[in-house]
Amino acid sequence: MRAINEVRVEFPSHSGNEAFARSCAACFAAQLDPTLEELGDLKTAVSEAVTNAIVHAYPDKLGTVGLKLRVLEGGVLEVTVRDRGVGIPDVARAMEPMFTTGGDERSGMGFSIMESFTDGLRVRSAPGRGTTVVMLKRLSRREES
Amino acid sequence: MRITGSCSGGELKLRFSGELDHHSAREAMDAVSERIDALLPRRLTLDLSGLGFMDSSGVALLLRTEKKMRELDGRLVVTEVPAQSLRVLRAAGADKRLTIRE
């Protein structure tokens, strides 16, 4: 699908950048005039994807996390979160609710929340090469809602 | 994340304000645990009205706090949950495992 507008940012996998990433996505989405609920859902989904990259992709070192945001035709926002970290050996298992390798500090609900709060989720991963999460979010202009 | 609170008659009341994510959750959990361990309240009320954002890291914190209170024969009550936080709790199914009051 053709992109009407696009922005790419990269940042080191410091946990403090989770807030930056979700705020960045919300600022970019503002051009589509979304509702507060849609903005909240978008920020939550981005926060989950970026936190996964920070916690799981680079467990022992800092790495780079890429965030690509594209406005597609029809008021759809595409969010891509990419890392070059350790990868996920079994994506289907990692996406099961309550599955986590992060101990009791993690809820294991990150992918479930990403799925609930977006209109499409794709995860590609290769061990040793990294993970790419692509989410689609349809944003209704406020006057239409 | 900022946590303020008071304790009287066996009830500890804590109010969260700011953003509760993976970055802030560990420090917040430590702060909550320290107060529970020091005061051993029978009831802990967490007022979330000041939360501007919460993700699944916040869900994990609330579930760990609920478990900790239960192990001490106490009870956790979560109040004043903002709309975005409530959507996250519901999506994670945690609203059924927590006592949430308006």
gemmi code that builds the backbone of each chain (N, CA, C; Angstrom):
import gemmi

chains = {
    "A": [
        ("MET", (0.849, -1.197, 0.000), (0.000, 0.000, 0.000), (0.889, 1.253, 0.000)),
        ("ARG", (0.469, 2.268, -0.740), (1.295, 3.454, -0.880), (1.317, 4.274, 0.420)),
        ("ALA", (2.520, 4.756, 0.747), (2.646, 5.578, 1.955), (2.479, 7.050, 1.592)),
        ("ILE", (1.665, 7.757, 2.351), (1.446, 9.190, 2.127), (2.489, 10.007, 2.878)),
        ("ASN", (2.891, 9.481, 4.004), (3.909, 10.155, 4.813), (4.671, 9.094, 5.603)),
        ("GLU", (5.902, 9.387, 5.921), (6.730, 8.359, 6.564), (7.824, 9.008, 7.412)),
        ("VAL", (8.128, 8.388, 8.534), (9.245, 8.860, 9.350), (9.951, 7.643, 9.942)),
        ("ARG", (11.263, 7.738, 10.055), (12.047, 6.654, 10.665), (12.931, 7.236, 11.748)),
        ("VAL", (12.959, 6.569, 12.884), (13.902, 6.962, 13.940), (14.607, 5.710, 14.456)),
        ("GLU", (15.805, 5.916, 14.937), (16.547, 4.829, 15.583), (17.041, 5.327, 16.923)),
        ("PHE", (17.060, 4.439, 17.906), (17.520, 4.850, 19.232), (18.138, 3.656, 19.937)),
        ("PRO", (19.045, 3.911, 20.891), (19.624, 2.799, 21.650), (18.591, 2.185, 22.601)),
        ("SER", (18.808, 0.930, 22.937), (17.804, 0.185, 23.706), (17.842, 0.516, 25.205)),
        ("HIS", (17.917, 1.819, 25.527), (17.750, 2.274, 26.913), (16.262, 2.231, 27.250)),
        ("SER", (15.918, 1.757, 28.445), (14.492, 1.675, 28.786), (13.825, 3.052, 28.809)),
        ("GLY", (14.609, 4.097, 29.052), (14.041, 5.448, 29.038), (13.498, 5.838, 27.676)),
        ("ASN", (13.911, 5.123, 26.623), (13.428, 5.449, 25.284), (12.063, 4.838, 24.973)),
        ("GLU", (11.516, 4.029, 25.887), (10.153, 3.503, 25.679), (9.160, 4.666, 25.617)),
        ("ALA", (9.308, 5.615, 26.529), (8.395, 6.772, 26.546), (8.589, 7.628, 25.297)),
        ("PHE", (9.863, 7.776, 24.880), (10.136, 8.545, 23.660), (9.439, 7.908, 22.460)),
        ("ALA", (9.555, 6.580, 22.336), (9.012, 5.885, 21.158), (7.497, 6.034, 21.081)),
        ("ARG", (6.795, 5.843, 22.207), (5.324, 5.935, 22.138), (4.862, 7.377, 21.918)),
        ("SER", (5.618, 8.335, 22.486), (5.259, 9.737, 22.255), (5.498, 10.118, 20.806)),
        ("CYS", (6.580, 9.590, 20.235), (6.917, 9.841, 18.833), (5.790, 9.328, 17.929)),
        ("ALA", (5.305, 8.110, 18.210), (4.221, 7.522, 17.408), (2.949, 8.361, 17.538)),
        ("ALA", (2.656, 8.819, 18.761), (1.443, 9.616, 18.979), (1.535, 10.955, 18.248)),
        ("CYS", (2.723, 11.575, 18.281), (2.907, 12.862, 17.583), (2.719, 12.689, 16.079)),
        ("PHE", (3.289, 11.611, 15.534), (3.180, 11.373, 14.088), (1.721, 11.094, 13.707)),
        ("ALA", (1.023, 10.334, 14.583), (-0.373, 9.964, 14.298), (-1.306, 11.164, 14.369)),
        ("ALA", (-0.877, 12.232, 15.038), (-1.757, 13.401, 15.243), (-2.248, 13.978, 13.915)),
        ("GLN", (-1.469, 13.802, 12.824), (-1.882, 14.337, 11.526), (-3.159, 13.669, 11.019)),
        ("LEU", (-3.511, 12.482, 11.582), (-4.736, 11.785, 11.185), (-5.909, 12.138, 12.099)),
        ("ASP", (-5.664, 13.043, 13.048), (-6.708, 13.528, 13.946), (-7.433, 12.395, 14.679)),
        ("PRO", (-6.697, 11.515, 15.331), (-7.332, 10.364, 15.996), (-8.057, 10.753, 17.283)),
        ("THR", (-8.880, 9.832, 17.782), (-9.531, 10.049, 19.079), (-8.508, 9.777, 20.182)),
        ("LEU", (-8.825, 10.235, 21.385), (-7.941, 9.993, 22.534), (-7.783, 8.496, 22.797)),
        ("GLU", (-8.877, 7.749, 22.620), (-8.828, 6.297, 22.847), (-7.886, 5.631, 21.833)),
        ("GLU", (-7.980, 6.054, 20.572), (-7.091, 5.492, 19.542), (-5.632, 5.827, 19.838)),
        ("LEU", (-5.402, 7.067, 20.287), (-4.026, 7.453, 20.621), (-3.492, 6.624, 21.787)),
        ("GLY", (-4.354, 6.385, 22.770), (-3.967, 5.555, 23.920), (-3.637, 4.140, 23.485)),
        ("ASP", (-4.468, 3.590, 22.598), (-4.225, 2.228, 22.098), (-2.909, 2.172, 21.330)),
        ("LEU", (-2.678, 3.182, 20.493), (-1.445, 3.216, 19.695), (-0.213, 3.298, 20.601)),
        ("LYS", (-0.263, 4.202, 21.568), (0.880, 4.356, 22.488), (1.141, 3.053, 23.250)),
        ("THR", (0.068, 2.377, 23.644), (0.223, 1.134, 24.397), (0.877, 0.064, 23.525)),
        ("ALA", (0.376, -0.095, 22.295), (0.923, -1.129, 21.401), (2.398, -0.859, 21.093)),
        ("VAL", (2.736, 0.410, 20.842), (4.135, 0.767, 20.551), (5.012, 0.505, 21.774)),
        ("SER", (4.504, 0.853, 22.940), (5.267, 0.650, 24.177), (5.566, -0.831, 24.383)),
        ("GLU", (4.578, -1.689, 24.098), (4.779, -3.138, 24.265), (5.840, -3.651, 23.285)),
        ("ALA", (5.755, -3.226, 22.030), (6.700, -3.721, 21.020), (8.123, -3.245, 21.323)),
        ("VAL", (8.259, -1.981, 21.693), (9.592, -1.427, 21.977), (10.157, -2.034, 23.274)),
        ("THR", (9.299, -2.250, 24.260), (9.767, -2.883, 25.501), (10.260, -4.295, 25.226)),
        ("ASN", (9.546, -5.039, 24.385), (10.017, -6.387, 24.012), (11.423, -6.329, 23.429)),
        ("ALA", (11.648, -5.364, 22.526), (12.971, -5.238, 21.901), (14.030, -4.920, 22.956)),
        ("ILE", (13.699, -4.023, 23.860), (14.673, -3.590, 24.878), (14.965, -4.706, 25.885)),
        ("VAL", (13.916, -5.425, 26.299), (14.088, -6.453, 27.332), (14.655, -7.747, 26.752)),
        ("HIS", (14.086, -8.175, 25.622), (14.393, -9.522, 25.132), (15.428, -9.567, 24.001)),
        ("ALA", (15.433, -8.558, 23.124), (16.330, -8.634, 21.957), (17.787, -8.435, 22.361)),
        ("TYR", (17.983, -7.539, 23.313), (19.355, -7.217, 23.749), (19.462, -7.439, 25.259)),
        ("PRO", (19.449, -8.699, 25.710), (19.413, -8.938, 27.165), (20.674, -8.504, 27.897)),
        ("ASP", (21.825, -8.552, 27.229), (23.090, -8.300, 27.940), (23.844, -7.082, 27.434)),
        ("LYS", (23.303, -6.377, 26.457), (24.037, -5.233, 25.897), (23.038, -4.245, 25.305)),
        ("LEU", (23.526, -3.064, 24.984), (22.677, -2.107, 24.299), (22.732, -2.379, 22.810)),
        ("GLY", (21.599, -2.244, 22.153), (21.555, -2.390, 20.703), (20.715, -1.267, 20.134)),
        ("THR", (20.440, -1.351, 18.849), (19.648, -0.301, 18.201), (18.233, -0.800, 17.941)),
        ("VAL", (17.261, 0.053, 18.252), (15.864, -0.240, 17.960), (15.405, 0.758, 16.901)),
        ("GLY", (14.781, 0.253, 15.846), (14.280, 1.114, 14.780), (12.766, 1.221, 14.863)),
        ("LEU", (12.272, 2.439, 14.670), (10.819, 2.668, 14.653), (10.483, 3.363, 13.342)),
        ("LYS", (9.653, 2.707, 12.541), (9.219, 3.315, 11.279), (7.711, 3.519, 11.344)),
        ("LEU", (7.280, 4.718, 11.008), (5.856, 5.059, 11.043), (5.445, 5.509, 9.656)),
        ("ARG", (4.362, 4.926, 9.124), (3.906, 5.310, 7.790), (2.397, 5.551, 7.828)),
        ("VAL", (1.978, 6.642, 7.213), (0.552, 6.877, 6.996), (0.205, 6.273, 5.643)),
        ("LEU", (-0.710, 5.312, 5.645), (-1.139, 4.671, 4.408), (-2.484, 5.262, 3.971)),
        ("GLU", (-2.877, 4.974, 2.758), (-4.168, 5.475, 2.266), (-5.295, 4.920, 3.131)),
        ("GLY", (-6.346, 5.687, 3.307), (-7.504, 5.230, 4.066), (-7.374, 5.445, 5.564)),
        ("GLY", (-6.460, 6.306, 5.972), (-6.337, 6.627, 7.395), (-5.745, 5.514, 8.226)),
        ("VAL", (-4.855, 4.723, 7.602), (-4.221, 3.615, 8.336), (-2.781, 3.999, 8.674)),
        ("LEU", (-2.431, 3.783, 9.936), (-1.049, 4.006, 10.371), (-0.349, 2.654, 10.485)),
        ("GLU", (0.814, 2.556, 9.852), (1.616, 1.325, 9.950), (2.815, 1.620, 10.851)),
        ("VAL", (3.008, 0.783, 11.841), (4.120, 0.937, 12.789), (5.027, -0.276, 12.663)),
        ("THR", (6.309, -0.030, 12.417), (7.269, -1.138, 12.362), (8.324, -0.932, 13.439)),
        ("VAL", (8.495, -1.929, 14.289), (9.542, -1.901, 15.324), (10.522, -3.007, 14.995)),
        ("ARG", (11.789, -2.626, 14.796), (12.786, -3.605, 14.335), (14.004, -3.592, 15.242)),
        ("ASP", (14.507, -4.788, 15.535), (15.777, -4.872, 16.258), (16.677, -5.869, 15.540)),
        ("ARG", (17.952, -5.825, 15.868), (18.929, -6.776, 15.313), (19.493, -7.635, 16.439)),
        ("GLY", (18.601, -8.012, 17.341), (19.026, -8.732, 18.538), (18.981, -10.238, 18.394)),
        ("VAL", (18.694, -10.916, 19.510), (18.847, -12.379, 19.566), (17.774, -13.137, 18.791)),
        ("GLY", (16.658, -12.474, 18.496), (15.585, -13.154, 17.771), (14.735, -14.025, 18.688)),
        ("ILE", (13.617, -14.495, 18.125), (12.679, -15.343, 18.881), (12.687, -16.725, 18.228)),
        ("PRO", (13.073, -17.780, 18.955), (13.146, -19.110, 18.334), (11.782, -19.629, 17.876)),
        ("ASP", (10.726, -19.342, 18.638), (9.397, -19.859, 18.313), (8.386, -18.721, 18.474)),
        ("VAL", (8.098, -18.053, 17.361), (7.243, -16.859, 17.419), (5.836, -17.217, 17.894)),
        ("ALA", (5.288, -18.327, 17.392), (3.917, -18.707, 17.767), (3.815, -18.902, 19.280)),
        ("ARG", (4.812, -19.544, 19.862), (4.792, -19.783, 21.319), (4.954, -18.461, 22.082)),
        ("ALA", (5.859, -17.593, 21.581), (6.087, -16.310, 22.249), (4.821, -15.455, 22.250)),
        ("MET", (3.932, -15.677, 21.253), (2.720, -14.859, 21.157), (1.568, -15.417, 21.986)),
        ("GLU", (1.755, -16.594, 22.587), (0.693, -17.149, 23.437), (0.526, -16.272, 24.681)),
        ("PRO", (-0.742, -16.020, 25.094), (-0.958, -15.239, 26.309), (-0.261, -15.885, 27.507)),
        ("MET", (0.315, -15.061, 28.351), (0.984, -15.451, 29.594), (2.379, -16.051, 29.373)),
        ("PHE", (2.794, -16.226, 28.083), (4.140, -16.744, 27.876), (5.143, -15.616, 28.095)),
        ("THR", (6.129, -15.856, 28.928), (7.210, -14.889, 29.093), (8.476, -15.589, 29.544)),
        ("THR", (9.592, -15.036, 29.128), (10.885, -15.516, 29.638), (11.453, -14.471, 30.597)),
        ("GLY", (10.613, -13.490, 30.944), (11.105, -12.343, 31.713), (10.835, -12.391, 33.203)),
        ("GLY", (10.362, -13.551, 33.741), (10.098, -13.628, 35.176), (8.840, -12.865, 35.555)),
        ("ASP", (8.621, -12.674, 36.873), (7.345, -12.082, 37.286), (7.307, -10.562, 37.141)),
        ("GLU", (8.407, -9.969, 36.640), (8.350, -8.543, 36.317), (7.601, -8.316, 34.994)),
        ("ARG", (7.435, -9.385, 34.206), (6.734, -9.273, 32.939), (5.397, -9.999, 33.053)),
        ("SER", (4.380, -9.501, 32.365), (3.058, -10.118, 32.489), (2.857, -11.216, 31.450)),
        ("GLY", (3.676, -11.223, 30.397), (3.459, -12.193, 29.321), (2.275, -11.822, 28.440)),
        ("MET", (1.799, -10.589, 28.552), (0.609, -10.182, 27.793), (0.933, -9.161, 26.711)),
        ("GLY", (2.210, -8.914, 26.464), (2.598, -7.879, 25.501), (2.019, -8.100, 24.110)),
        ("PHE", (2.202, -9.296, 23.545), (1.684, -9.554, 22.188), (0.157, -9.550, 22.173)),
        ("SER", (-0.474, -10.064, 23.253), (-1.950, -10.056, 23.314), (-2.469, -8.624, 23.283)),
        ("ILE", (-1.790, -7.736, 24.012), (-2.213, -6.334, 24.033), (-1.979, -5.691, 22.666)),
        ("MET", (-0.832, -5.992, 22.047), (-0.589, -5.457, 20.688), (-1.698, -5.902, 19.738)),
        ("GLU", (-2.101, -7.164, 19.846), (-3.159, -7.690, 18.971), (-4.493, -7.012, 19.254)),
        ("SER", (-4.812, -6.851, 20.545), (-6.100, -6.254, 20.928), (-6.194, -4.793, 20.500)),
        ("PHE", (-5.065, -4.082, 20.570), (-5.108, -2.632, 20.401), (-4.790, -2.164, 18.983)),
        ("THR", (-4.586, -3.116, 18.063), (-4.330, -2.721, 16.676), (-5.282, -3.478, 15.756)),
        ("ASP", (-5.182, -3.187, 14.445), (-6.043, -3.861, 13.472), (-5.251, -4.855, 12.634)),
        ("GLY", (-4.057, -5.156, 13.051), (-3.237, -6.130, 12.333), (-1.865, -6.203, 12.979)),
        ("LEU", (-1.355, -7.435, 13.146), (-0.035, -7.626, 13.776), (0.698, -8.733, 13.040)),
        ("ARG", (1.920, -8.438, 12.605), (2.772, -9.471, 11.986), (4.108, -9.457, 12.706)),
        ("VAL", (4.621, -10.632, 12.997), (5.918, -10.745, 13.669), (6.803, -11.664, 12.846)),
        ("ARG", (7.971, -11.161, 12.479), (8.966, -11.999, 11.785), (10.224, -12.001, 12.637)),
        ("SER", (10.830, -13.168, 12.785), (12.026, -13.224, 13.612), (12.938, -14.345, 13.158)),
        ("ALA", (14.227, -14.148, 13.306), (15.206, -15.191, 13.011), (16.236, -15.184, 14.133)),
        ("PRO", (16.459, -16.351, 14.771), (17.437, -16.390, 15.862), (18.786, -15.831, 15.429)),
        ("GLY", (19.327, -14.929, 16.228), (20.624, -14.319, 15.941), (20.574, -13.152, 14.973)),
        ("ARG", (19.413, -12.928, 14.364), (19.334, -11.853, 13.366), (18.359, -10.743, 13.741)),
        ("GLY", (17.447, -11.042, 14.644), (16.551, -9.970, 15.103), (15.087, -10.234, 14.819)),
        ("THR", (14.292, -9.251, 15.185), (12.831, -9.378, 15.119), (12.236, -8.110, 14.527)),
        ("THR", (11.211, -8.306, 13.692), (10.471, -7.173, 13.144), (8.992, -7.352, 13.468)),
        ("VAL", (8.420, -6.338, 14.095), (6.996, -6.343, 14.426), (6.326, -5.253, 13.589)),
        ("VAL", (5.292, -5.634, 12.840), (4.554, -4.653, 12.042), (3.104, -4.620, 12.529)),
        ("MET", (2.648, -3.425, 12.873), (1.267, -3.273, 13.353), (0.531, -2.266, 12.468)),
        ("LEU", (-0.738, -2.529, 12.218), (-1.579, -1.597, 11.477), (-2.648, -1.066, 12.415)),
        ("LYS", (-2.873, 0.232, 12.372), (-3.899, 0.846, 13.218), (-4.752, 1.776, 12.360)),
        ("ARG", (-6.031, 1.443, 12.261), (-6.952, 2.288, 11.491), (-7.412, 3.430, 12.397)),
        ("LEU", (-7.219, 4.648, 11.960), (-7.566, 5.804, 12.791), (-8.712, 6.556, 12.134)),
        ("SER", (-9.820, 6.683, 12.866), (-10.969, 7.406, 12.341), (-10.795, 8.867, 12.685)),
        ("ARG", (-11.015, 9.724, 11.741), (-10.941, 11.155, 12.078), (-12.058, 11.458, 13.076)),
        ("ARG", (-11.763, 12.371, 14.020), (-12.693, 12.562, 15.127), (-14.104, 12.963, 14.667)),
        ("GLU", (-14.174, 13.746, 13.573), (-15.515, 14.177, 13.126), (-16.317, 13.012, 12.563)),
        ("GLU", (-15.612, 11.884, 12.216), (-16.319, 10.720, 11.689), (-16.782, 9.792, 12.800)),
        ("SER", (-16.174, 9.929, 13.993), (-16.468, 8.950, 15.050), (-17.675, 9.361, 15.878)),
    ],
    "B": [
        ("MET", (7.488, 8.475, 37.391), (6.522, 7.901, 38.327), (6.725, 8.482, 39.717)),
        ("ARG", (5.625, 8.888, 40.343), (5.688, 9.402, 41.700), (4.668, 8.636, 42.530)),
        ("ILE", (5.079, 8.243, 43.727), (4.163, 7.529, 44.621), (4.064, 8.309, 45.930)),
        ("THR", (2.842, 8.673, 46.281), (2.631, 9.358, 47.560), (1.620, 8.531, 48.354)),
        ("GLY", (1.602, 8.703, 49.659), (0.652, 7.893, 50.395), (0.533, 8.236, 51.851)),
        ("SER", (-0.398, 7.518, 52.490), (-0.614, 7.680, 53.926), (-1.104, 6.349, 54.480)),
        ("CYS", (-0.941, 6.176, 55.789), (-1.369, 4.927, 56.411), (-2.064, 5.238, 57.726)),
        ("SER", (-3.256, 4.655, 57.920), (-3.914, 4.783, 59.226), (-4.879, 3.618, 59.417)),
        ("GLY", (-4.977, 3.152, 60.636), (-5.922, 2.085, 60.979), (-5.736, 0.820, 60.168)),
        ("GLY", (-4.493, 0.490, 59.842), (-4.235, -0.751, 59.096), (-4.445, -0.631, 57.605)),
        ("GLU", (-4.813, 0.563, 57.145), (-4.992, 0.754, 55.705), (-3.901, 1.672, 55.146)),
        ("LEU", (-3.230, 1.162, 54.134), (-2.218, 1.952, 53.431), (-2.826, 2.443, 52.131)),
        ("LYS", (-2.771, 3.754, 51.924), (-3.282, 4.338, 50.677), (-2.111, 4.910, 49.906)),
        ("LEU", (-1.961, 4.470, 48.657), (-0.885, 4.993, 47.814), (-1.486, 5.548, 46.534)),
        ("ARG", (-0.924, 6.652, 46.089), (-1.389, 7.253, 44.846), (-0.244, 7.276, 43.837)),
        ("PHE", (-0.497, 6.708, 42.657), (0.502, 6.712, 41.578), (0.254, 7.909, 40.675)),
        ("SER", (1.316, 8.575, 40.273), (1.164, 9.577, 39.227), (2.359, 9.520, 38.288)),
        ("GLY", (2.099, 9.855, 37.021), (3.147, 9.759, 36.000), (2.841, 8.629, 35.026)),
        ("GLU", (3.892, 8.002, 34.488), (3.722, 6.944, 33.496), (4.329, 5.651, 34.030)),
        ("LEU", (3.524, 4.588, 34.011), (3.970, 3.300, 34.557), (4.258, 2.348, 33.401)),
        ("ASP", (5.565, 2.228, 33.097), (5.986, 1.317, 32.026), (7.161, 0.483, 32.536)),
        ("HIS", (7.804, -0.259, 31.633), (8.927, -1.105, 32.038), (10.036, -0.287, 32.688)),
        ("HIS", (10.257, 0.934, 32.171), (11.319, 1.798, 32.684), (11.082, 2.165, 34.155)),
        ("SER", (9.831, 2.437, 34.513), (9.538, 2.915, 35.870), (9.046, 1.820, 36.809)),
        ("ALA", (8.680, 0.647, 36.262), (7.968, -0.355, 37.073), (8.824, -0.947, 38.191)),
        ("ARG", (10.104, -1.189, 37.920), (10.915, -1.842, 38.965), (11.049, -0.943, 40.195)),
        ("GLU", (11.351, 0.324, 39.953), (11.478, 1.265, 41.067), (10.148, 1.415, 41.813)),
        ("ALA", (9.055, 1.431, 41.045), (7.732, 1.555, 41.664), (7.418, 0.320, 42.506)),
        ("MET", (7.737, -0.867, 41.978), (7.481, -2.108, 42.731), (8.299, -2.125, 44.017)),
        ("ASP", (9.553, -1.707, 43.923), (10.405, -1.667, 45.120), (9.814, -0.723, 46.171)),
        ("ALA", (9.337, 0.438, 45.703), (8.776, 1.427, 46.631), (7.516, 0.890, 47.309)),
        ("VAL", (6.648, 0.225, 46.534), (5.411, -0.342, 47.095), (5.755, -1.461, 48.079)),
        ("SER", (6.691, -2.340, 47.690), (7.072, -3.477, 48.551), (7.655, -2.994, 49.876)),
        ("GLU", (8.503, -1.987, 49.802), (9.125, -1.444, 51.022), (8.063, -0.958, 52.000)),
        ("ARG", (7.059, -0.251, 51.473), (6.025, 0.285, 52.360), (5.150, -0.833, 52.935)),
        ("ILE", (4.845, -1.840, 52.111), (4.047, -2.967, 52.628), (4.842, -3.680, 53.731)),
        ("ASP", (6.113, -3.952, 53.466), (6.933, -4.677, 54.449), (7.086, -3.884, 55.751)),
        ("ALA", (7.186, -2.559, 55.639), (7.395, -1.735, 56.827), (6.110, -1.569, 57.640)),
        ("LEU", (4.968, -1.485, 56.948), (3.718, -1.122, 57.636), (2.763, -2.296, 57.825)),
        ("LEU", (2.985, -3.390, 57.067), (2.125, -4.586, 57.127), (0.632, -4.226, 57.187)),
        ("PRO", (0.142, -3.516, 56.186), (-1.268, -3.095, 56.215), (-2.197, -4.291, 55.972)),
        ("ARG", (-3.420, -4.200, 56.513), (-4.420, -5.231, 56.223), (-5.063, -4.951, 54.859)),
        ("ARG", (-5.069, -3.684, 54.509), (-5.673, -3.307, 53.234), (-4.769, -2.272, 52.562)),
        ("LEU", (-4.533, -2.489, 51.273), (-3.761, -1.524, 50.474), (-4.682, -0.980, 49.392)),
        ("THR", (-4.835, 0.322, 49.361), (-5.620, 0.957, 48.301), (-4.671, 1.699, 47.375)),
        ("LEU", (-4.693, 1.309, 46.112), (-3.857, 1.989, 45.115), (-4.737, 2.894, 44.279)),
        ("ASP", (-4.502, 4.181, 44.361), (-5.252, 5.177, 43.590), (-4.446, 5.483, 42.329)),
        ("LEU", (-4.998, 5.095, 41.179), (-4.255, 5.260, 39.910), (-4.663, 6.533, 39.158)),
        ("SER", (-5.416, 7.429, 39.809), (-5.983, 8.571, 39.077), (-4.928, 9.468, 38.431)),
        ("GLY", (-3.710, 9.442, 38.947), (-2.673, 10.308, 38.383), (-1.855, 9.655, 37.280)),
        ("LEU", (-2.256, 8.455, 36.863), (-1.473, 7.774, 35.817), (-1.849, 8.298, 34.428)),
        ("GLY", (-0.859, 8.824, 33.726), (-1.086, 9.290, 32.359), (-0.936, 8.176, 31.352)),
        ("PHE", (-0.295, 7.089, 31.756), (-0.067, 5.958, 30.845), (0.294, 4.727, 31.663)),
        ("MET", (-0.186, 3.567, 31.208), (0.233, 2.303, 31.812), (0.236, 1.224, 30.732)),
        ("ASP", (1.247, 0.357, 30.754), (1.240, -0.780, 29.819), (1.330, -2.082, 30.612)),
        ("SER", (1.707, -3.187, 29.960), (1.645, -4.491, 30.634), (2.641, -4.593, 31.793)),
        ("SER", (3.652, -3.728, 31.825), (4.549, -3.706, 32.983), (3.780, -3.282, 34.238)),
        ("GLY", (2.818, -2.382, 34.061), (1.965, -1.961, 35.167), (1.034, -3.081, 35.604)),
        ("VAL", (0.549, -3.857, 34.616), (-0.298, -5.012, 34.938), (0.487, -5.984, 35.816)),
        ("ALA", (1.745, -6.261, 35.433), (2.580, -7.184, 36.211), (2.784, -6.642, 37.625)),
        ("LEU", (3.003, -5.334, 37.748), (3.187, -4.732, 39.081), (1.931, -4.913, 39.946)),
        ("LEU", (0.763, -4.670, 39.353), (-0.478, -4.786, 40.143), (-0.713, -6.236, 40.561)),
        ("LEU", (-0.457, -7.179, 39.650), (-0.675, -8.597, 39.997), (0.321, -9.063, 41.059)),
        ("ARG", (1.558, -8.594, 40.985), (2.559, -8.963, 42.014), (2.175, -8.365, 43.363)),
        ("THR", (1.659, -7.130, 43.323), (1.246, -6.480, 44.571), (0.053, -7.211, 45.185)),
        ("GLU", (-0.889, -7.624, 44.325), (-2.066, -8.364, 44.822), (-1.625, -9.663, 45.480)),
        ("LYS", (-0.659, -10.352, 44.850), (-0.161, -11.621, 45.389), (0.544, -11.390, 46.735)),
        ("LYS", (1.330, -10.330, 46.777), (2.064, -10.020, 48.016), (1.090, -9.737, 49.162)),
        ("MET", (0.039, -8.957, 48.883), (-0.945, -8.649, 49.924), (-1.688, -9.907, 50.361)),
        ("ARG", (-2.030, -10.762, 49.398), (-2.746, -12.008, 49.720), (-1.884, -12.892, 50.616)),
        ("GLU", (-0.592, -12.961, 50.312), (0.319, -13.791, 51.117), (0.438, -13.275, 52.552)),
        ("LEU", (0.157, -11.980, 52.733), (0.201, -11.384, 54.075), (-1.194, -11.331, 54.703)),
        ("ASP", (-2.142, -12.095, 54.112), (-3.534, -12.096, 54.573), (-4.159, -10.707, 54.490)),
        ("GLY", (-3.683, -9.933, 53.568), (-4.247, -8.601, 53.362), (-4.990, -8.554, 52.038)),
        ("ARG", (-5.382, -7.346, 51.662), (-6.200, -7.207, 50.465), (-5.770, -5.963, 49.690)),
        ("LEU", (-5.744, -6.096, 48.379), (-5.452, -4.938, 47.520), (-6.738, -4.475, 46.862)),
        ("VAL", (-6.969, -3.167, 46.897), (-8.087, -2.568, 46.166), (-7.508, -1.488, 45.256)),
        ("VAL", (-7.869, -1.546, 43.982), (-7.372, -0.574, 43.004), (-8.499, 0.397, 42.687)),
        ("THR", (-8.226, 1.691, 42.803), (-9.301, 2.673, 42.592), (-8.897, 3.731, 41.563)),
        ("GLU", (-9.923, 4.454, 41.089), (-9.718, 5.622, 40.210), (-8.841, 5.274, 39.007)),
        ("VAL", (-9.207, 4.204, 38.310), (-8.369, 3.731, 37.194), (-8.693, 4.542, 35.933)),
        ("PRO", (-7.716, 5.239, 35.358), (-7.988, 6.017, 34.129), (-8.377, 5.084, 32.970)),
        ("ALA", (-9.065, 5.649, 31.973), (-9.613, 4.843, 30.874), (-8.541, 4.017, 30.160)),
        ("GLN", (-7.383, 4.621, 29.865), (-6.348, 3.884, 29.121), (-5.819, 2.714, 29.945)),
        ("SER", (-5.609, 2.943, 31.244), (-5.112, 1.870, 32.117), (-6.138, 0.746, 32.223)),
        ("LEU", (-7.418, 1.122, 32.270), (-8.477, 0.110, 32.388), (-8.554, -0.748, 31.128)),
        ("ARG", (-8.356, -0.119, 29.967), (-8.357, -0.893, 28.705), (-7.225, -1.913, 28.708)),
        ("VAL", (-6.064, -1.516, 29.244), (-4.919, -2.431, 29.299), (-5.208, -3.581, 30.270)),
        ("LEU", (-5.772, -3.249, 31.440), (-6.105, -4.288, 32.427), (-7.107, -5.282, 31.843)),
        ("ARG", (-8.097, -4.767, 31.114), (-9.114, -5.649, 30.516), (-8.510, -6.514, 29.418)),
        ("ALA", (-7.674, -5.909, 28.569), (-7.060, -6.678, 27.468), (-6.182, -7.797, 28.015)),
        ("ALA", (-5.582, -7.555, 29.187), (-4.712, -8.570, 29.795), (-5.501, -9.555, 30.661)),
        ("GLY", (-6.813, -9.316, 30.811), (-7.642, -10.179, 31.659), (-7.384, -9.976, 33.139)),
        ("ALA", (-6.651, -8.934, 33.484), (-6.277, -8.714, 34.889), (-7.407, -8.085, 35.692)),
        ("ASP", (-8.392, -7.503, 35.001), (-9.519, -6.890, 35.723), (-10.295, -7.940, 36.512)),
        ("LYS", (-10.215, -9.214, 36.056), (-10.941, -10.288, 36.758), (-10.153, -10.786, 37.966)),
        ("ARG", (-8.866, -10.483, 37.996), (-8.027, -10.980, 39.096), (-7.774, -9.911, 40.155)),
        ("LEU", (-8.272, -8.712, 39.906), (-8.048, -7.602, 40.843), (-9.385, -7.058, 41.325)),
        ("THR", (-9.399, -6.479, 42.517), (-10.594, -5.770, 42.982), (-10.452, -4.320, 42.548)),
        ("ILE", (-11.304, -3.928, 41.602), (-11.226, -2.566, 41.053), (-12.485, -1.805, 41.460)),
        ("ARG", (-12.299, -0.649, 42.078), (-13.439, 0.197, 42.503), (-13.396, 1.518, 41.757)),
        ("GLU", (-14.579, 2.086, 41.551), (-14.664, 3.405, 40.898), (-14.018, 4.461, 41.790)),
    ],
}
model = gemmi.Model(1)
for chain_id, residues in chains.items():
    chain = gemmi.Chain(chain_id)
    for i, (resn, *xyz) in enumerate(residues, 1):
        res = gemmi.Residue()
        res.name, res.seqid = resn, gemmi.SeqId(i, " ")
        for name, pos in zip(("N", "CA", "C"), xyz):
            atom = gemmi.Atom()
            atom.name, atom.element = name, gemmi.Element(name[0])
            atom.pos, atom.b_iso = gemmi.Position(*pos), 0.0
            res.add_atom(atom)
        chain.add_residue(res)
    model.add_chain(chain)
structure = gemmi.Structure()
structure.add_model(model)
structure.setup_entities()
